[in-house]
Amino acid sequence: MRNIIFTGGGTAGHVFPGLAVARRLQQSVPCTIYWLGTRYGLERSIIRSEGIRFLCIPAGKLRRYFSLWNIVDLFTFVGGIIYSLVYLFLLRPKLLFSKGGFVSVPPVLAARILGIPSVTHESDYDPGLATKINAKFCNRVLTSFRDSGRYFSGSAQKKLIYSGNPVRPEIEQGDAQTGRSLLGCPAEKKIILVLGGSLGAAEINTLIKQIIGELEKDWFVVHQVGRRHPLPRHSYPHYRAFPFIGPELPHFLAAADLVISRAGANTLWELAVTGTPAVLVPLGTSGSRGDQLRNAEIFKKAGAAVVLRQETITGRKLLETIKNLLDNGTDLKNMARAAANLGVPHATERIARILIEMIGENHNA
């Protein structure tokens, strides 16, 4: 029985794609999968609920700016490498697969020290700092966007493989009628699904709060508020708010006529798989490295989404945009078609095959 290590975390966007690959791998080869992550990250509860063995490591944050916390996190980072070395030495995995996030860097470095093959995958159009570091030490670098190779240099260029982004198979199995039934949505109402990422988005929550009274008069609104944010106190007959949407998400996506969302890569690729039109409100450069802006631009250019900048958006502007789209069935159909065309078919299987080939190479070495 082969041992295989997965690592990555911080948000569901790092966890769910990796989990999709892990499941596919388990179906293809006899293996035991372990996941290295942080004690306090979102990944811990998700991975354990899937029956995968979860191992905790300390991990500091990778900052691009000066902060005294960088000194503290340097020791935490070294601790993460030591923990990873111990786990990898004891488990002797055939391969390590990284899905990114700051927690993934110590395991990748430990794998390199121990001579264990490793692969890193990037969901965003341009790689984050963790992926850029990992790319220097991994054997393969997988990208979701065809043109992402321009952001890698040196030896990483020779390791690049355009694979697409893995998406959980249940996302494709959602049923619209089941979703409407779970929500208690009247047959005549179109559904707006609001997603702010697994942790929520305060700005989107505020916008929805400003216009929910007008929205729910004409449409049915489903709102993932985020685990970090309190549920709205107001109550409306055609409005449902959740801290986090779990197993029901595939059905809600299938039922949704329009999605209001951030532009995290994982959410965008799920919208591509389901062919769902979207209004995107990406995080700006003040709250991120700007990756969501670039992700959103790809979907906008393809005609799959309307993009509203966080710096200039108002509740009234969002309401007008939603109304214009939902009142125009032709535009919605064109956007849905464009979203579906962006998806990479069988990306999960493609990535699993790459890992299986590497396991074979390692076995024969």
N, C-alpha and C positions, 0 to 999 in steps of 0.2 A: 504493500500500500504506500503510494507516494504522499509525502507532505508538501503542500503548496501554501505559501504565505501571501496574503493580501494585506495591503495597507492603504490608508487614506482616511480623511475625515474632516470634521469641522462643520460641514453642512451636508444635507441630504444629497446635494448635487455631486458630492464626492463619493457618497456611499451607494446610492441606488444603481448607478451604472456598473460599479465594481461588483455589486451583488448579482447583477444580471449575468456577468461573465462567470462568476463563481458557480452559479447554478448550472450554467451550460457546461462548464468544465466537469462538474460532478456527474452529469449525465453521460459524458463522453469517455472519461477515463477513471479507473479506480483511484481515488485520492481522498485525503483528509485535508480540509482547508482550515487554516487559522487566520485570524484577522488581528493585526496590530493597530491599536488606536489609543486615544486618550481616555482617561477615566471619566472626564467631564464632557466629552464630545457627544454630539448627537448620534455618532456611529455606534456607541456602546449598546444602547437599547435596541436599535434597529437590527444589528447583527445578531445579538443574543436571541431576539425573537424569531430569527430564522434558523436557529439551531446550530449556528456556526460558532466554533470556539473562539472566544474573544480574549486577547491578551493585552493588558494595559502597559503603556510606556509613557514616561514623562516627555513632554515636547514643548519647547518655547515657541513664541511667535516670531515669524520672519518679518522684520520691519525694514523699510527702505529709508527711514528717517532716524535722526538722533533721538534716543530716549534712554534714560537710566535703566529702564526695564530690560534693555538689550544686554546689560551686564548680568542681570539676574538670569535672563533666559539663556545666556551662553552656557551657564552651568547646567541648566535644565536640559539644553540641547545635548551636551556631553553625556548627561545621564541617560538620555534617550538612546544614544549610540551604544552605551554599555548594556542597557537592558536588551536592545535589539541583538547585540552580539551574543548574549547569553541564550536568548530564545532561539536564534538561528543555529547556534552551535549545538544545542540540545535536540532540536527538531530535524536538523539536516534536510531542509526542504530542497526539492528539485528546482524550484523557481520562486521568485518573488515578483508580484504584480502590484504596481503602485497606481493609485487613482488620484494622487495629488493631495494638496493641502500640506500645511507645515509639518504635520505629524509623520508624513511619508519620508521625509529626508533622512532621519537617523536610520531607519531600516534599510533604505537603499544604500547608504554608506556602509552599513554593517555587511550587507550582502556582497558588496564589492571587496571589502577586506577579506571575507571568507571565501571568495571565489565562487559565489552562488549567482547564476544568471538572473538578470532582472529586466523587467519591462515597465515603462511608464506610459500612461495614457493621458492626453490633454483634451478636455471637452471644449474649452473656449477657443475662439479664433486665434488669439495670441496667448502664448503660455505665461503662466504666473511664475513668480520667482522660484517656488518649490520645484516646478517642472523644469525650469532652466538649469537648476542645480542638479536635479536627478538625471537629466539628459546627458550630463558629462560622465556619469558613472554607470548608466544602464546599458544593456546590450541592444535594446530596441526602443524606439520612441514612436508612439502611435498618435496620430492626429485625427480629429473629427472633421476638420475643414480641409479641403484639398489644397488651399493656398497657404496653410499655416507654416509650411516649411521655411518661408522667408524670415521667420523670427528666430530660427536656429542657425548657429554658426559652427565652424570648426568641425570637430569629429562627429558632432551630433547630426550633421547633414547626411552622413553615410548610414545612420541608423534609422532614418525616417521611414515610416510606412503610413500611408493614408488608409485608415481603417473605418472611418465613420464613428459614430457614438453609440455605445450599447444602451439599449432601452429595455426596461423590464417587460417580459412577454405579456404580463397581465394588462399593460397599458393598451396593447392591441386587441385585447379581449373584452374591453368595456362594452356594455350594452346600454343604449340610450334609454330604453324603456325602463330598465332596472334603475338607472340613475334618477329618472323622473319620479318613479314610484318611491324610492328611498327619501326623496325630498318632499314628496307630496305636492308636486308642481302641477297646476292645472294644464290640461292639454293645449289650451290656446296660448299659453305664455311661452315666449322665447326665454332661454336661460343665459344669464351672464355669470361666468365663473371668474372670481377675483382671487388671484394667487400672488402672494408677496414673498414666495420662497418659504422654505421650511421654518425659518426663524421669524418670518413676517416682515412687513415693510411699513414703518410708521407713516411715511408720506402718502402711500396709497390708501392706508386705513383712514387717514384724515380726509382725503379727497372723497372717498366713498361716504364717509359720515356726513359730509357737506351736501351730498346730492342723493342720498339713499331714499328720501321721501319721494323724490320725483322719479327715480329709477324704478322703484318697485310698483309704482302705479301702472306702468306699461309692461314691465318685464319681471322675471323671477331672478333674484340675485343670490348667488352662493358665494360666501366670502371666507377664505382662509385667513384669519387674522394673524396667526403666528403665535407660537408658544411663549414668546417674550412679551406679548401685548395682551391687555385685558379684553374680554369680550365686550362688545357694545351693550350699553344698558337699554337702549331703545329697542322696541319690538315692533315689527311690521309683518303683516300676513304673508308677504311674498319675499321674505328675506330670511336667509339662514346663515348664521355665523359659526365657525368652528375654530378652535385653537390650531388644529392640524388635521388635514384630511388624509387618512391612511388608506385602508383597503378599498374605500369607496371611490377614490380618485379616478380610476379607469372608467367607471360608470358615469361619474360627473363630467369627465372630459368628453365622453361619447355623446352625452346629452347637451353639452354646451353649444350654443350658437356663436358665442364670442367669449374670448378670454381676455381679462385685464391682468397684466403681469409685469414683473421685473423681466430682465433679459438674461437671467442665468442660463448657462448652456444646457443644463439638464432639462429644464422646463421647455426650452425652445425645441430641443430634439424630440421631446414627447409630443409637442404640438405638431411637429413635422410628421411623426408617425400617425397621429390621429387626424391630420389634415384639418386643424382647427384654426380659424382666423383669430388674430390677436391685436390688441392695442398694447404696445409695450411702453413702459415707463422705466428706462434703464437707470441704474445708479450712475451718477455723474463722477467726475474725477475727484470731487471733494470727499466722497465716501468710499472710493475704490480706486483701483489702478486704471479704470476706464475700459475694462474688458467687456462690460455689458453694453457700452456704447457701440463697440465694434461688432459684437454679436448681433445687436439689434439692427445695425446698418445692413448686414448681410440679408436678413429677413425682409427688411424694408425694400432693398433693391430688387429682391426676387418677387415683390408684390404680395408677400405672405403676411405682412403686418403694417400697421400704422404706428409710427414712433412719436411720442410726445416727450419733450425734454423736461426733466424734473425741475430745472431752474425756472422754467417759464409756464408750466402747466397750472391751470386753475380748475376748480371743480366744474365751473361753467364750460370751460373748453373740453374737459373730459366728457361731460354730459352731451355736448353738441356732437362730438366725434362718435360716441356710442350710438346716438340717435341716427346720424347720417348712415352709419354702417348697417344697423339693424333694419332700417327702413328701405334698404337697397339690397334685395336678394341677389342680384347679379354680381355686385361687388363682393358679397360674402362668398359666393360660389367660386369666383375667380381667386380670392385670397386662400380659400380652402385648397384649391387645386395647386396653387403655388407653394403652399406649405408642404403638401404631400410630396411635391417634386423635389424638395430640398432634402428629404430623408435619404439615408443610405441603406438600401435593403440588406437585411441579414448581417448587420454590423456586429452584433453579439457573436454570431457563429464565426464570422471572419476572425475576430480577435481570439476566440477560443482556439481556433485552428492554429493561429500563430503560436499561442502558448503551448499547445500540444506538440507542435514541431520542435519547439525549444526544449521541452521536457525530454523528447526523444533524443535530441542532440546531446543533451547533458547525460542521459542514461548511457549513450554509446561512447561517451568520452572516456 
